[in-house]
Each structure stands twice: as C-alpha cells, then as structure tokens.
C-alpha cells in the first residue's frame, strides 16, 4: 500500500450529531436564556431550525420571520446574517424568501435514490427564482457524484440538464468546493481584490483607508433592495460613486460626534443599514402616489449614491438614525 493510500485509509472520519428540529420549539429550551445575536448563533439556526426541510440546505424563510423566531430585532439579525453571508456560507433571495446553504448536502447526503425522489413535493413549494435554479444545479452535481442510481433518480424527478449528458455533468467535488468558496453569496464570482479593480487598491493605499469592496456594496444593494433595478453594468462612474460613499462613511461622523465606521466591516455594516433605511422610505420604494416629474421615476443605486439621495434617505426617513 502506498503512503497516500495508507494516509487515506487511516484518516479520522468526520463525526456528526443529530439535532431534533423541534428543539427550537421545546418549552424547556425556550425558557433558557436567549441566544444573543451573532453569526455563529444564526448559522446553527440556519442548519437546524424549524424552517429546514428534506432538501439539504434549500428552504423558504424570510428575514422578519427568522428574526422573530430567534427573538432578535431585524437590525441585529441583518448584522449577524452579514457575517455568515460574507463567508459564503449562505445565499439568499429575500424578495422570494428563499435561503440556500450550499454545503449542506455535503453533510446531509440522501441515503437512497428514493430520498432524492421525495424532494419533489418540497421543491415545488420553494418560490421560483434564480437562486432556486442555481441550487437545483448544485444539488444535481452533488447527487450525480453519489452514483448512477442516484443520478437517474434525480433526472426522473427534476429532468435532465439541458444539453449536458449525465457523465459530463459529474464534477470533481474538491474543485467544486473551491469554486463555491470563491463566490460571493449572491453567486457572483469574487477575486483577490474585492472590488475587481487594481486602481481601487492603489487608491486605498494612498488614502490609508481600507480598500473599497465595490462588488460587495453592489451585492448588498441587491440583497437588501431586490425590488429596485439591478445593476447590470458596473461602469467606471458607478465604481467612483461607490468609492466616494465608502470614503465618506469611513471619514465622516454622526451627529453625536462618533465616527460612522473605523474599518471595512463597520463600513459595510453601515452601508447595509443605509440601504435598509431606504427600504423604510415610502416615496423611494414607490409606496406613495407620485405625480408630476416624479410620476414615472424609480429609485436605483445611482440615486442612492448621490448627495441628494443620501440626504433623502438619512434626513427624510422617519426611522433614520445614520
């Protein structure tokens, strides 16, 4: 036996523990001191909570519902979610109320082809959206890797992939994991420079401020404000506008004299809060009647990045405290 084979044979197997989903509703458990808002606590809830179903990692749940279940306020939930989100451990379409934990299937593989077939009824209950389709193809690849019988059961239940035969659809699992870790939580591929722009890194070095993660800011906009127009072209003008906002957040102070942010994590948290406040503005979200020049106007990222947009969000939104 070669050294490689010997190492593989003696490798310590992974160990798992089963957690009863009903734990979260148990009277004695609920009488214990509450779980404080944090990334680790949210992660445990995401993978064991009552919202989970038979399909590993894919379920229907909204921000407000999960925050209420945990007895956290929405702002605290969003902050904890951002921690998990930035690690690529969860993806979400909050508009469709669809959540997906990509690596869940690696730890909860179906025990038989019949289990795969049983997913159909639950899958039909998941709202249609791009994230649902992305999750389906990820699940397909993982199930194919379990063997021909599993792949056949998946195809019979969900149909074959368009133009891709079963044998060619089977990915190398380690390579697939590396690809998933390199992706931002909304599915866009990340890079060593979070902004994808060398000039952005150079600008950060000149000012002494953390490098502006342009793509992450855009992703936050999509996540928090899915109803507004999507950013399909990240032009130089938009990059500069995002960088301007980033610099302002890190160099300005609130009315109480405290800085809005002192590092990249705090700046992203502030920007998330800023977009969240925009959600509470009835005019910006189109929940009030618009007349005259604003009759067909729609708020978008470009407006939110302008001085006028920031003034409207921060000064004209009732719940604003930014």
LINCORLIN-V557844 format. One line per field, one symbol per residue. phi: phi as a letter, one per 40 degrees, with the letter a starting at -180 (. if undefined). psi: psi as a letter, one per 20 degrees, with the letter a starting at -180 (. if undefined). burial: 1 if it has 16 or more other C-alpha atoms within 10 Angstrom, else 0. A space follows every 50 residues. Layout:
# LINCORLIN-V557844
phi = ???
psi = ???
burial = ???
This chain:
# LINCORLIN-V557844
phi = .ccccccccbccccbbbcbcdcdcbcccccccdcccdacccccccccbcc ccbccdgbababdcccccdcgbcccccccccddccccgcababcccfbba bdcdccbbcccadccdcccdccccccdcaccccccccccdcccdcchccc cccccccbgcccgbcdcccccccccccccccccccchcccaccdcgbccc cccccccgcddccdccccccdcccbcccdccbbcccccdccccccdcccc bbbcccgcccabaccccccccdcccccdcccccccgcbcbbfccdbcbca cdcccccccccccccbbdccac
psi = prhghgghhjppqqpqpppphighipgggiirpqpqprggghghghiiri iqahooiprpqrggghgghikqrhghghghhhghghijiqqqnhgilpqp nhjhhhilqpirhhgghihgghhhipqprhhghghghghgghhhiirghg hghghhgiqqqpjoqghiiorohhggghghhiqqijiqparhohijohhg ghghhgijqqpomghhgghgghghmihrpqoionrhggghgghggggghi irqrhjiqqhqirgghghgghghghghhhiohghjkiqpprcijgjqpqa ggghirhgghggghhjphjpk.
burial = 00000000000000000000100100000000000011100110111111 11111111111110011001010100111111111001111111111111 11111000110010111010001001100011001001111111110001 11111000000000010011000000000111111110010001101001 10000000111111111111111110010000000001101110111011 00000000011001001111111111111110111100000000000011 1001100011011100100100
